[in-house]
Amino acid sequence: MHSSLRIITRISLLALLSFHGTSHCMSRALSSAARLACACPLPKTFHESRLPFAHAVGKNCALLEAAKVGYPDRLENETRKMLASTGDDTAKCILNMALYRAVTAGHPQAVRHLLAQGAAPDACYQTCCRSLSASEVPEHARRIGPPLHVACRHGFTDVAQELLEAGAPADLMTDETALSVACRNGHAETVRCLLHAGASPNTADHTWRMTPLMHAVNNEKAEIVALLLHDARTNLSACDYTGETAYDKVTHKKMLVTQSVLGDQELLERLHNLCSISRMLREAKTRS
């Protein structure tokens, strides 16, 4: 019996860690764990460390759903009920889970409300469910990153601004900074927001040692390249792990595209874009 309860509890928590499941399925899984927590006596250590948290989350599925859909009145009401009935540590975890839901859905007002209630602007997604050990956290959850990275991945500039104003570090590092995420995904307004907040344009990622400028060049984001080059802090001489600078990368890409054009309109447009990027980098090198 205890083994079955452990399995159900883990399933419930893992369901919560996935953005891909339906709210109905998640609610059923969490409710199962909650009902069992109330009905069945358990060993003290297991009961204290596992089921109370699953029970609390099961009771607050409505809060998580309200954060996802962004209804202000409903979210405020559900938050008030949760805080009144839940201990401080568990409440913090649930608020952080709700924050991730609101950030991923792009609801700045919901994000502002949850931050005001105590959600952490630099929360770590894989530790929201404190009842899960590191090995139990799904791989996709470990790659999600802090809320600011999530907002920058989707280009939710208003959400990123709320997180930065609440104290999220502009240069918080996972495998890469939020600025690299925004540059790679082509979100110019988000890049502008991060630079204004003091994010460094020179912090390289851990995997390829590529700077935000290199990510912008590699993904042919001319507008973002221009933004970074207008920032006096940008280091044009930085090299990735292969020893290439941003200028080397655009030169190499130009050569590859030129060899493949053969009247292809899409490739001609890419070549024109790469030439523009190359010209901006060349002029910036000359000025420096």
TORKOLTOR-608656 format. One record per residue (C-alpha): residue in one letter; x, y, z. Coordinates in steps of 0.001 Angstrom, whole numbers, plus 500000, padded with zeros to 6 digits. Layout:
REM residues N
AXYZ/...
***
This chain:
REM residues 288
M500000500000500000/H502772502427500941/S504530501657497657/S501369502518495697/L501012505776497579/R504574506747496761/I503957506079493070/I500724508097493014/T502356511007494847/R505263511121492402/I502900510903489418/S500921513808490830/L503963516004491272/L505473515069487933/A502176515939486233/L502444519403487742/L505959519801486373/S504750519378482799/F503244522178480744/H502099519680478133/G499384517869480092/T495822519091480346/S494579520831483465/H491908518138483854/C494461515306483918/M496695517189486329/S493793517938488637/R492716514270488720/A496244513077489516/L496716515603492297/S493270514963493739/S494038511229493943/A497128511904495998/A495249514367498179/R492418511900498927/L494887509154499796/A496820511484502053/C493662512106504062/A492395508517504109/C495461506367504748/P497859506325507709/L501494506460506596/P504945506123508178/K505775509439509827/T508834510282507719/F507036509621504432/H503908511506505500/E505833514570506635/S508065514857503589/R505785513857500705/L502021513777500952/P501210517073502707/F502744518943499800/A500825516919497195/H497674517456499264/A498232521236499355/V498865521392495621/G495776519299494922/K493682521781496896/N495088524688494891/C494713523529491283/A492274526413490774/L495044528898491643/L497414527351489095/E494715527400486436/A493867531039487228/A497553531971486793/K497625530183483442/V494533531892482019/G495319535255483653/Y491948536150485231/P492909538855487809/D489877538600490130/R489896534816490183/L493669534729490731/E493455537185493617/N490659535191495251/E492434531830494871/T495718533283496151/R493997534649499238/K492400531256499960/M495704529423499468/L497674531747501761/A495016531419504467/S495100527618504446/T498731526732503666/G501985526933505598/D504650529437504564/D507104527041502866/T504464525199500888/A502742528478499966/K506024529762498545/C506388526659496355/I502817526934495079/L503252530650494337/N506401529858492353/M504559527187490370/A501784529670489629/L504392532255488596/Y505807529875485991/R502301529305484652/A501655533049484348/V505062533746482783/T504712530963480209/A501245532201479236/G502489535815478998/H500233537477481593/P502123540483483083/Q499277541440485453/A499149537924486909/V502939537916487209/R502840541246489070/H500210539926491480/L502095536698492249/L505381538546492780/A503633540917495186/Q502322537903497137/G505811536450497573/A506688534436494459/A510431534543493765/P511421536411490565/D514472534144490262/A512679530913491227/C514203527665490029/Y511611525510488280/Q513108522171489236/T512963522985492947/C509370524272492991/C508234520760493895/R510372520246496972/S509054516702497383/L510912515604494250/S514582514680494370/A516888515931491606/S516773512581489826/E512947512656489742/V512689516042488020/P511976515593484267/E514813516547481911/H512665519173480151/A512038520849483536/R515762521101484239/R516222522918480914/I513429525461481419/G515508527939483405/P514362530812485641/P511196532823484881/L513184535570483127/H514632533046480665/V511130531710479975/A509796535214479268/C512746535978476969/R512315532713475075/H508758533702474180/G509448537420473692/F507138538533476518/T508814541887477143/D506166543163479602/V506573540001481681/A510375540321481601/Q510043543929482771/E507881542877485733/L510445540246486753/L513368542663486448/E511573545321488508/A510863542682491179/G514573541902491493/A515329539176488943/P519060539490488080/A519439540639484465/D522562538464484104/L521343535379485964/M523229532464484429/T522018528952483763/D523732527506480698/E523285530978479205/T521918534388480117/A518433535647479373/L519970538074476858/S521414535183474836/V517995533502474881/A516285536660473581/C518964537206470904/R518805533648469639/N515006533778469385/G514946537156467651/H513024539265470196/A514413542764469650/E512183544587472174/T513095542086474873/V516793542553474050/R516350546317474365/C514641545849477750/L517463543639479069/L520227545973477876/H518438548903479529/A518304546860482761/G522085546400482636/A522452542935481120/S525968542324479825/P526273541855476051/N529497539889476536/T528570536960478785/A529188533741476835/D527136530581477239/H528699527552478899/T528273525143475997/W529683526942472941/R531199530042474581/M529044532166472283/T528139535723473271/P524699537285472657/L526143539005469557/M527268535653468162/H523820534172468781/A522232537102466915/V524664536725464011/N524285532948463892/N520506533292463665/E520718536220461189/K518888538718463415/A520055542005461876/E517942544275464097/I519350542661467230/V522907542875465873/A522357546617465412/L521066546969468989/L524099545177470408/L526557547159468283/H525041550411469564/D525914549290473100/A529422550577473834/R530115547588476100/T529895544997473292/N533210543237472719/L533712542534469001/S536899540539469628/A535281537838471780/C535804534289470461/D533759531139470865/Y535282527731471652/T536380527333467989/G538202530666468054/E535711532465465777/T534515536013466380/A531074537284465381/Y532613538757462219/D534204535398461340/K530803533744461716/V528966536118459398/T531765535891456816/H531555532091456875/K527750532137456587/K527921534591453676/M530287532288451823/L528040529245452347/V524889531071451254/T526629532657448234/Q527673529226447017/S524081527982447272/V522071530902445875/L521588529892442213/G518571532164441735/D516792531113444934/Q514877534196446134/E514847533131449784/L518604532573449778/L519128535903448015/E517222537619450821/R519321535771453399/L522477536855451619/H521296540468451597/N520585540214455335/L523996538690456025/C525695541426453982/S523939544032456120/I525106542309459299/S528630542020457910/R528704545707457029/M527541546712460528/L530206544547462145/R532933545824459814/E532018549448460545/A531938548753464277/K535412547156464111/T536710550187462239/R535322552569464863/S536886550570467688/
***
